[in-house]
């Protein structure tokens, strides 16, 4: 496409005019995409001494329009000039050379958060997300919860009876969406058990640029002074799942987002719940008890207080893709203390814990909405070159 759309704030530009022009700019991005091209954003930031011009292409911009609108509005208010053009035709998803654009071994970790993914990756991830979850990508909200049990789905559907559900039976990771204006609702995804599913789902959800990802699961308690039904708030992770070792070295520390943990702690105490804060040991081996000597040695060395199969994976991908994240688990068994997960006791525990568990996290999301309507601060998970260069979030 030869045409382009450009906007730059002047001293006389009102806030209403900025909103109107950004809305028109996003409309043009969608128009470019529907015409068969990847919309390209070129942003000139006069305040940036070392990196004034940043560019990137997008796919299906209407799916995450809430994010584009927010980020571009912030840039425009600071005085950036923004241009949208369509210079490159879309690549069909069934084209063999599509994979050349998806290889994360060639991925630039220092790109600004707005341009973290290439359009080919966005296109494919959104298509796969619909396949795995059974719901449309535009139904996803900006607050994402992950669970590994149907019981939380039951509670979610009871609380939000009008939520969007999968359009077909038998999907691998069914998603449920409590939709609100400007995507300010909540999405719950049942990723099932295991780190492989956790990686797959967060790989694709990351292109939506959610404000929050929280793992809401169950775990084995590893300390004497824990009871079944107690909560675990992760302060760090022992990454024994190993599914992301090639993408994020184990030497890189991964911790939850402080603000989310602060709010989780606040709500736990408001409900007078018993909880512990500490390291969560995430394993890929569901039958780790059969290799107890080796596993327990690592548990002791890491001083872990709980063991599960998804939390570290979600957190590691949250770190990679710069998405605020946290983990709230509930102790369902104590495998090292003569209380393994047995069917009868487990079912009783689930019925007693499921409502409160989800309620706590939903309360936290309401706090985040109130305190940070523009999204949680994420300076701690910016690109690796920004602290030294003194760059802003944009």
N, C-alpha and C positions, 0 to 999 in steps of 0.2 A: 504494500500500500504506500502511495506517495504522500498522502496526507499525514499530518501530525497534529497533536493537541498540546498546547503549551500554556502554563500558568506561572505567573510570578507576582508575588505580593508587592504592593507599593505602599507608601505612607498613608494613602487614602483608602486602602482596601479594608473593609469592615470584616468582622468575624463572620457575619452572615454571608458575605461575598465569598470568603474563603471556603466555607462549607458548601456553598452552591457550586463553586468551580471544582472542588475536589469530587463532588458527586458527578458532575459532568465528565471529569477526567476518568473516573471509574467506569462510567457508561461507555466511554470511548474505548477503554481497555477491553471491555466485553465485546464491543462491536468489532474490534480488530481480530479478536480470537474467533468469533463466529464467521468472520470473512476468510478464515483459513491461515491466519498468521499468528505468531507469538507476539503479544504486546510487549514492547520494550520501553522500560522506564529509564530516562536519563535525568539524574538529579545533580544540580550544581549547587554546592554549599560554599558560599563565599567565605564563611568563617573558618573553613578547614584549610590550614596552611599546607599540609602534606598530601591530602587526598580529597581535593574539592569536588571532583566529578565521580559519581558512582553510577553504575548501570547494571541492568539485569532484565531478563525476560521471564515471562509468566505463562502459565496455562490455566484455563478455567478460572479466571480471576473473580467471577461472580460467586464462586463457592466460599471464598474467604474474604469477601468484600468488606466485612466489618473490620478486618485487620488492615487491609490496604487503606481504607478510609481513615482509620485512626492514625496510622503511621504517616501517611502523606499529609494529613492535616497538621500534624505536629511539625513536620518538615517545612510546610508552607508558612506556618506561623513564625518560624525562626528566620524566614526570608529566603528559603531555597527556591530556585526555579525548577519546575518539573515539566518534563516533556514526555509524551507518549507517542510512539511510532510503531509501525508494523513493517519490519524489514526482512524477516525470515519466515518462510512458509512452514506450517506445522508438519511434523514428521508423523506418519501413521504409526500406531502402536504395533502393527504387525510387520514393520519393516526391520530386516535383519540388522541394519546399522544403528538402530535405536540404542542398542546396548553400549555403543561407543560413548554415548552421552550420560550413562548412568554409573560408570565405574567410580566408586568412592575412593579408590586408590589414587585417583587424580583429583580428588575433591579439595577445594581450597577452604580450609578452616577459618581463614582470616576474613572471609567475605562478611559484609554487613548483614545483620539479621534479616533485613528485608529481602536480600538477594541470596539467601543461603542455598536455595535449590534451583537447578536448571529446569526449564519448562518441561523437558521430556520426562524428568523424574517426577515432577508434580502430576503430569498427565497420567503416567503409569500408576503412581501411588494412589491417586484418587480412584482409578478404575479398580485396582486390587482391593482398596478399602471397601468399596461397595460389594465386591465379590465375597470378601471374608465376613463382613458384618451384616449383609442382607439389607442395608439401608442406604439411602442416597447420601453422597458426600456433603451436600449442602445442608443436610439435617444435623450435622455435627455442631455441637455448641462449643463455646470457648473454655468451658470447665469440664475436664475429662476425668472420670473415675474408672479404675480397672478393678475387676473382681475375678475370682477364680471359682465362684460357686453360684448356683442358680438361686440360692436363698436370698442373696442381695438383689437379684433381679425381681424376685417376688415382692420384696419390700418396696423397691423403686416403683414398680407398677401399681402397687396399692397407694403409694403416696402421690403418684402422678398418673392417674388412670387414663389421661388423654395423651400419654407419651407416644411417640412414634416407635413402632416395633418392627422387627425384620419382616420383609415382604414375603418370605418363603421359609419353609422348615429346613432344618438340617444345616444351617450355615455354621462355619467353623468357630467364629467369634461374634456371636450376636450382639448388636448394639441397640440401645434404647435411649431416646432423646426427649427430654423435657424442654421443649422449644420456647424461647422467649424472644422478644424484639431485640434486634442487633446481636443475636446469637449469645445473649447473656444467660442462657439456660444451662442445663447440666446434661452431659452424656455419660451413660454407664455402659461399659463394654465388658462382657464376660469373656476374658481371654483364655479361660480354661487353665489347666495345670501345666506349668513348666516354662523355662526361660526362652525356649525357641518361639513359642507363641507370643510371649511378651516382647521379644525383639521384633518379630514380624509386624505386630500391630503398631508399636511405637515408631518403627521405621516409616510407616505410611501416614500415621496420624500427624507426624511432625510437620508435614508440608502444609497442614492447616494452620500452623502457628498458634496453638492453643495457649491460653493464659496460664493454665494449671493442669498438671497430671498428678493424681494421687492414687497410690495402690491401697486398696481396701481389701485385705485378705486375712487368712488365718495362718498360724505359725505354730511350731513346736516351741514351748518354753524350755529354756536350758538352765535356769537357775533354781536353787532350792526354794527361795522365797518368791515364788510365782505360783499363782493358782490358775486353774483353767477358768477362762473368762476374763482374766486380766488383759490389759492392753499393752502394746509395745509401740513406742514411738521411736523410729529409727533416727539415730544421729550419725550413722555411717554404715558402711557395708563391707562384708567380706565377700569378694566376687569370686566365689568358687563355682559359679555357673559356667564360666569360660566361653560363652557364646559371642562375646564382644572383644575378646582378647586381641584379635588381629586388628580391630578398629580403634580400640582405646586401651593403651598399655595399662597393665595392673599398677604400674608406678604412678599413674595419675590418680590423685585423691578424688573421690566422689562422695559428696555429702548432700543431704536434703537442703532445700531452700529455707533459710533461717526464718523468714516471715511466716511461711506455712507452718513450720514446727512451733513457732511461738503461738499462733492461733490454735493449733491442735492442742497444745498444752493448756491453753486458756480454757478451751471448751471442755476438755477432759476434767479439769478441776471444777468447772461450773457444774458438771454432772456428778461430781464427787466419785469419779471412777478411779479404780486402782490401775496404775500404769508404771512402766519403767522406761527410761530412755537409754539407748545403747546401740551397739552394733548388731545388725541383722546379717546372719550367715545365709547366703543364697547358694543353693546347690542345684545341679542338673540331674542328680541321682535321687529319684523318688524313694529308692530303697537304700538310702545311705546307711541305715542301721546295719546293713549286711557288711559294711566296710567300717565298722565302728571305730576301731583303733586309730586309723588314719584320720577319719573325720573329726573325732573328738579331740585329737591332738591339735588340729587346726582351730577348732572351736575355742579351746583353752588359750591358745596363743593369741587369738584375735579378741578374746574376752567377750565373745558374742553372747547376747542374752536371748536370742531367738533364731530359729532356722526356718527358711521357706524356700520357694523355688522361682520367685518372680521379682521380688523387690529390687535387688541390685541391678537386674537387667533393665527395668523401667528407669531407675535412677541414672544408670550409665548412659542410656540413650537420651534421657532428659538433659544430661550434661553435654553430650555431643551436639545435640540440636538446639541447645540454649533455651530449654523450656523449664520454668519453675516446677519443682516436683517434690513430693514427700511421700511418706509411708506410714500408715496406721494399721497395725495388725492386732489380731485378738488371739490369745493363747487357746488352742483347741486340744492340745495334748502335751504331755511331758515325757517324751520318749526315754530320757536318761534317768527317770525317777519312777519307773514302774507304772507309768500311765500312758501307754502307747495309744495311737488313734484306733479305737475299736468301734465297730459300726453302731452299736446301741448307745454308748456314751456320747459318741460324736453327734448323732442325730439330736439327742437331748440338748447338747451344748448349742448346736446351731439354732434351734428354736428359741433359746433363751437370749442369744446374743445379737441376732441379725438386725433387729429394729434399731437398737441403740447404736450399733456400729455405724450404720449408714447415716443415722440422724446426726451424729457428732460431725461427720465430714461435711454434710450439707450445711450445718451451722457455720462451719469454718468458711465455706464458699460464700455464704452471705456476708461474713466479716470482710473477706477479701473484696467483694463487690463494693461494700460501703467505704472501705479505707483506700482502695486503689482502683477506682473506676477506669483509669487509663492503663491498667495492667500492673502486675507486680514489678518492682525494681529488679533488674536482672544484670546489674553490673558485674556480679561475681561469675557470670557465665557468658560474658561477652567473648568476642574473638580474641585469640591469644596475643595479637599484636597491639590491642587497644591501650592497655595500661601504660606501656612504655611510650606510646605515641601521644598520649593525652587526648584520645578521641572521645567524642560523645557517643551516646547510644545510637546515633544515626551516622 
